[in-house]
Amino acid sequence: MEPSSHTPSRGLRLPGIVWAALAILVAGAAAVTLFGVSIDLALTYGLFALMILGHSVMHGGHGAHPHGADAGGETGKARGADDRPSGGCH
């Protein structure tokens, strides 16, 4: 076998949710160290932020609808309500 000469072209690539979670973590650490916010308050707000972020990421594609005409030439009003997805997660 010959050695692999494949090198990744982009390096380490992290999903957007990971970057957002890291930003929340850095903001919480900055709030505690710079502004003297209590750790339990920073953890509480950080947990709320992660829940909201996670919910929007999990259900981000629900409820999307086409604008204007679709491939058949019909607009959203021309189609019946049965043809459209209900949207939302609840």
GIBEL-V795298 format. One record per residue. N is the residue number from 1. SS is DSSP state (helix for helix, strand for strand, loop for the rest). PHI is phi in whole degrees, 0 to 359 (* if undefined). PSI is psi in radians with two decimals (NA if undefined). Layout:
N,SS,PHI,PSI
N,SS,PHI,PSI
This chain:
1,loop,*,2.45
2,loop,264,2.63
3,loop,294,2.58
4,loop,283,2.30
5,loop,256,0.26
6,loop,284,2.20
7,loop,238,2.40
8,loop,295,2.38
9,loop,276,-0.43
10,loop,249,-0.10
11,loop,75,-2.65
12,loop,282,2.17
13,loop,241,2.09
14,loop,255,2.52
15,loop,294,2.79
16,helix,300,-0.61
17,helix,296,-0.60
18,helix,291,-0.74
19,helix,297,-0.70
20,helix,294,-0.72
21,helix,295,-0.69
22,helix,294,-0.64
23,helix,295,-0.68
24,helix,295,-0.71
25,helix,296,-0.77
26,helix,294,-0.71
27,helix,296,-0.67
28,helix,293,-0.74
29,helix,295,-0.68
30,helix,293,-0.68
31,helix,297,-0.69
32,helix,289,-0.80
33,helix,279,-0.72
34,helix,274,-0.69
35,helix,253,-0.04
36,loop,72,0.45
37,loop,289,2.46
38,loop,293,2.61
39,helix,295,-0.70
40,helix,294,-0.61
41,helix,291,-0.71
42,helix,295,-0.69
43,helix,293,-0.68
44,helix,296,-0.86
45,helix,292,-0.59
46,helix,295,-0.68
47,helix,295,-0.77
48,helix,300,-0.75
49,helix,296,-0.72
50,helix,293,-0.64
51,helix,294,-0.77
52,helix,295,-0.77
53,helix,297,-0.79
54,helix,296,-0.68
55,helix,294,-0.73
56,helix,290,-0.56
57,helix,287,-0.73
58,helix,294,-0.66
59,loop,247,0.42
60,loop,294,-0.51
61,loop,272,-0.19
62,loop,288,2.52
63,loop,80,0.07
64,loop,291,2.45
65,loop,222,2.60
66,loop,286,2.55
67,loop,260,2.32
68,loop,83,-2.57
69,loop,271,2.57
70,loop,268,-2.94
71,loop,296,-0.49
72,loop,277,-0.10
73,loop,91,-0.01
74,loop,271,2.57
75,loop,270,3.04
76,loop,297,-0.56
77,loop,286,-0.45
78,loop,286,-0.47
79,loop,278,2.73
80,loop,281,2.87
81,helix,293,-0.39
82,helix,288,-0.39
83,helix,279,-0.33
84,loop,265,2.52
85,loop,290,2.65
86,loop,288,-0.51
87,loop,77,2.87
88,loop,76,3.05
89,loop,243,-0.13
90,loop,240,NA
